[in-house]
């Protein structure tokens, strides 16, 4: 296991702090307060980063903002990934055509060997929402149901690793825990459906609707002014039991999109493949303002798949020759 580096963490937090408000200048005291450390800890960092050109210091106000060396580094990073370079104009057209935000997620990892996804690019259009609060470089942990857009084409080991993230306690090597076994049964049809369609729809869980109903039940039982402790306890027991039975990852990852069903969509995603048949980028349509019918979801799915296919062709990539075999 890699050892943590508090100083490195503070450096990253400092850059993130300034990047979150690029139009503002920050004083030493404001930066220290934002990082939750003393000014004596921050000052040497600011001095070194300013000398390197990562920061600029105002000569009169003595405030700091991001510097030109970071611009050069950002440009180099942007030009260093051919898949992202090819995806950017396609993403802009997709955002303009649909009126939705578009994210590009890039598979990667860290020094500890943890696989994840990173926001490599994002496009907002006028009127789009928060882009899920994402920023360039943000990390997305591929824990079911998230990350299916890369896992569906990744083979049995990728599926096993993905499902294993549902484990909260160590299990016998080579054996599924009850949580993983249940998720495998629920999600394998979803992964097969994703491969058949070529795109993914992630929806908000039915749990929100069920919790709204449960809250209404509680209000009925408790809102009369007669705080019956027996009725209160019974309502809570029903709530706990219902939450347990409702928590199913496949709720958020439909295996089949029914035309007349209404979906509360979180994202509609499709993979870009590289010349080795690996997922190089996932294009994600987000910021859906209203629930959508299955017909509308399918139309968006085909749009984002066509965009991803365009980037795949430009990258001289291809989909894996055969779908991964089922596991279990």
C-alpha positions in Angstrom: 0.0 0.0 0.0 1.4 3.4 -0.9 2.1 5.9 1.9 0.1 9.1 2.0 1.9 12.4 1.4 0.2 15.2 3.3 2.3 17.9 1.6 1.4 16.6 -1.9 -2.3 16.5 -0.8 -2.0 20.1 0.3 -0.4 21.1 -3.0 -3.2 19.5 -5.0 -5.8 21.1 -2.7 -4.2 24.5 -3.2 -4.3 24.3 -7.0 -7.9 23.0 -6.8 -8.9 25.9 -4.5 -7.6 28.5 -7.0 -8.9 26.6 -10.0 -12.4 26.6 -8.6 -12.5 30.4 -8.8 -10.2 31.4 -11.6 -11.4 35.0 -11.8 -10.5 35.6 -8.1 -7.3 36.4 -6.4 -6.6 34.9 -2.9 -4.6 36.3 0.0 -2.3 34.1 2.0 -4.8 34.1 4.8 -7.7 33.1 2.5 -5.6 30.2 1.1 -4.6 29.0 4.5 -8.1 29.2 5.7 -9.4 27.3 2.6 -6.9 24.5 3.2 -7.4 24.4 6.9 -3.8 24.9 7.8 -1.6 27.7 9.2 -0.1 30.5 7.1 3.4 29.3 8.0 2.6 26.0 6.3 1.2 27.6 3.2 3.8 30.4 2.6 6.7 28.2 1.5 4.4 26.4 -1.0 3.2 29.7 -2.4 6.8 31.0 -2.7 8.0 27.8 -4.6 5.0 27.7 -6.9 5.3 31.4 -7.7 9.0 31.0 -8.6 8.0 28.1 -10.9 5.3 30.1 -12.6 2.5 27.9 -11.4 1.1 31.0 -9.5 1.2 34.7 -10.1 1.5 37.1 -7.1 0.0 40.6 -7.4 2.8 43.1 -6.6 0.4 45.5 -4.7 -2.4 43.4 -3.3 -0.1 40.5 -2.5 -2.7 38.0 -3.7 -2.3 34.9 -5.7 -3.9 33.3 -8.8 -3.0 30.5 -11.2 0.0 31.2 -13.4 1.1 30.6 -17.0 3.1 27.5 -16.3 -0.1 25.7 -15.5 -1.6 26.9 -18.8 1.3 25.3 -20.6 0.9 22.1 -18.6 -2.8 22.0 -19.3 -2.3 22.4 -23.0 0.3 19.6 -23.1 -2.1 17.3 -21.2 -5.0 18.2 -23.6 -2.8 17.4 -26.6 -1.4 14.2 -25.2 -4.5 12.1 -25.5 -5.5 11.5 -29.2 -8.9 10.0 -28.2 -9.8 13.2 -26.3 -8.5 15.4 -29.1 -10.7 13.6 -31.6 -13.6 13.6 -29.2 -13.7 17.4 -28.5 -15.3 18.6 -31.7 -17.7 15.7 -31.7 -18.7 16.5 -28.1 -19.4 20.1 -29.0 -21.7 19.1 -31.9 -23.5 16.6 -29.7 -24.0 19.2 -26.9 -25.3 21.7 -29.5 -27.6 19.1 -31.1 -29.2 17.8 -27.9 -29.0 20.9 -25.6 -27.4 18.7 -22.9 -24.1 18.7 -21.2 -21.5 16.2 -22.4 -18.7 14.6 -20.4 -15.7 12.5 -21.6 -14.6 10.0 -19.0 -11.1 8.5 -19.4 -10.2 5.1 -17.8 -7.1 5.3 -15.7 -5.6 4.3 -12.3 -3.4 5.5 -9.6 -0.1 4.5 -8.1 -1.9 2.1 -5.7 -3.4 0.2 -8.7 -6.9 1.4 -8.2 -8.8 1.6 -11.5 -11.1 4.6 -11.9 -12.5 7.1 -14.4 -11.4 10.7 -14.8 -13.2 13.6 -16.3 -11.1 14.4 -19.4 -13.3 17.0 -21.0 -16.7 18.5 -20.5 -19.0 20.7 -22.6 -21.8 22.8 -21.4 -24.3 24.6 -23.5 -26.4 27.6 -22.6 -29.2 26.4 -20.4 -27.6 23.2 -19.4 -27.4 22.4 -15.7 -24.5 21.6 -13.3 -22.8 18.9 -15.4 -23.3 16.8 -12.3 -21.0 19.2 -10.4 -18.0 17.7 -12.3 -14.8 19.5 -13.1 -11.9 18.5 -15.3 -9.8 15.9 -13.6 -12.5 14.8 -11.1 -12.4 11.1 -10.2 -15.4 8.7 -10.7 -15.1 5.4 -8.9 -16.5 2.6 -11.0 -18.7 1.0 -8.3 -21.9 -0.7 -9.5 -23.9 0.7 -11.2 -21.4 3.4 -12.1 -18.8 2.5 -14.7 -20.8 -0.1 -16.6 -19.9 1.7 -19.9 -16.3 0.4 -19.6 -17.0 -2.8 -17.7 -19.5 -4.2 -20.2 -16.8 -4.7 -22.8 -14.0 -5.4 -20.3 -14.2 -9.2 -19.9 -14.8 -11.4 -16.9 -12.0 -10.1 -14.8 -13.3 -6.5 -15.2 -16.8 -7.6 -14.2 -15.5 -9.5 -11.1 -13.4 -6.5 -10.0 -16.3 -4.1 -10.5 -18.7 -6.3 -8.6 -16.2 -6.9 -5.8 -16.4 -3.2 -4.9 -19.8 -3.9 -3.4 -18.1 -6.0 -0.7 -17.8 -4.4 2.7 -16.1 -7.3 4.4 -13.4 -9.8 3.4 -14.8 -13.0 1.9 -13.3 -16.4 1.0 -10.9 -16.1 -2.0 -12.7 -17.1 -5.2 -16.1 -17.0 -3.7 -18.8 -14.3 -4.1 -20.2 -12.7 -1.0 -24.0 -12.6 -0.7 -24.0 -9.0 -1.9 -21.8 -9.7 -4.9 -23.8 -12.8 -5.8 -27.1 -10.9 -5.8 -25.6 -8.1 -7.8 -24.1 -10.5 -10.3 -27.5 -12.1 -10.9 -29.2 -8.7 -11.2 -26.5 -6.9 -13.3 -25.4 -9.6 -15.8 -28.6 -9.1 -17.9 -27.9 -5.3 -17.8 -24.4 -5.8 -19.1 -25.6 -8.0 -21.9 -28.2 -5.4 -22.8 -25.6 -2.7 -22.9 -23.4 -4.7 -25.2 -26.4 -5.4 -27.5 -27.4 -1.7 -27.7 -24.0 -0.2 -27.7 -24.9 2.4 -25.1 -25.8 2.7 -21.5 -28.6 4.5 -19.7 -28.1 5.2 -15.9 -31.2 6.2 -14.1 -31.9 7.5 -10.7 -33.1 4.7 -8.4 -36.7 3.9 -7.8 -35.7 4.3 -4.1 -36.5 8.0 -4.3 -40.1 7.3 -5.3 -40.5 4.6 -2.6 -39.0 6.8 0.1 -41.5 9.6 -0.9 -44.3 7.0 -0.4 -42.9 5.9 2.9 -42.6 9.4 4.2 -46.3 9.9 3.2 -47.2 6.7 5.2 -45.3 8.1 8.2 -47.1 11.4 7.9 -50.5 9.6 7.8 -49.6 7.6 10.9 -48.0 10.4 12.9 -49.6 13.5 11.6 -52.9 13.1 13.5 -51.3 14.5 16.7 -51.7 11.1 18.4 -48.0 10.0 18.6 -48.7 6.3 18.9 -45.3 4.8 19.6 -46.5 1.3 18.4 -47.6 2.7 15.1 -44.4 4.8 14.8 -42.2 1.7 15.3 -44.2 -0.4 12.9 -43.9 2.3 10.2 -40.2 2.5 10.7 -39.8 -1.2 10.5 -41.7 -1.2 7.2 -39.5 1.6 5.9 -36.3 -0.3 6.8 -37.6 -3.5 5.2 -38.7 -1.7 2.1 -35.4 0.1 1.7 -33.6 -3.2 1.9 -35.7 -4.9 -0.7 -35.6 -1.8 -3.0 -31.9 -1.4 -3.0 -31.1 -3.1 -6.2 -28.2 -1.8 -8.5 -30.1 -3.0 -11.5 -32.8 -0.4 -10.8 -30.3 2.2 -12.0 -29.1 0.2 -15.0 -32.0 -1.1 -17.0 -31.3 -4.3 -19.0 -34.0 -3.3 -21.5 -35.4 0.2 -22.3 -39.2 0.0 -22.6 -40.6 2.5 -25.1 -43.6 3.6 -22.9 -41.8 3.5 -19.5 -40.8 6.9 -18.1 -37.2 7.1 -16.8 -35.5 9.6 -14.5 -32.2 9.7 -16.4 -28.9 10.4 -14.8 -26.7 9.9 -17.9 -26.7 8.2 -21.4 -23.2 6.9 -22.3 -21.4 5.2 -25.1 -17.8 3.9 -25.4 -15.1 5.0 -27.8 -12.7 2.1 -28.6 -9.0 2.3 -29.4 -7.1 0.1 -32.0 -6.8 -2.7 -29.4 -10.5 -2.9 -28.8 -10.3 -1.3 -25.4 -12.5 1.5 -24.1 -10.4 4.7 -24.6 -13.1 7.3 -23.7 -16.7 7.2 -22.5 -19.0 9.9 -23.9 -21.8 10.8 -21.4 -24.9 12.9 -22.1 -26.0 14.5 -18.8 -28.0 17.3 -17.2 -31.4 15.8 -18.4 -33.9 18.3 -17.0 -37.0 16.2 -17.1 -38.0 12.5 -17.0 -37.9 10.8 -20.4 -39.9 8.1 -22.1 -38.0 5.0 -23.3 -38.4 6.2 -26.9 -36.7 9.5 -26.0 -34.0 7.6 -24.1 -33.4 5.3 -27.1 -33.1 8.3 -29.4 -30.5 9.9 -27.2 -28.7 6.5 -26.8 -28.4 6.2 -30.6 -27.2 9.8 -30.9 -24.4 9.3 -28.3 -23.5 5.9 -29.8 -23.2 7.5 -33.3 -20.9 10.2 -31.8 -18.8 7.6 -30.1 -18.6 5.5 -33.2 -17.4 8.6 -35.1 -14.5 9.0 -32.7 -13.7 5.3 -32.8 -13.5 5.4 -36.6 -11.2 8.5 -36.5 -9.0 6.7 -33.9 -8.9 3.6 -36.1 -10.4 1.7 -33.2 -12.8 -1.2 -33.1 -15.3 -2.9 -30.7 -14.0 -6.1 -29.1 -14.4 -9.0 -31.6 -16.7 -11.0 -29.3 -18.7 -10.2 -26.2 -17.1 -11.4 -23.0 -18.5 -14.7 -21.7 -20.8 -14.7 -18.7 -19.2 -15.2 -15.3 -20.3 -16.9 -12.1 
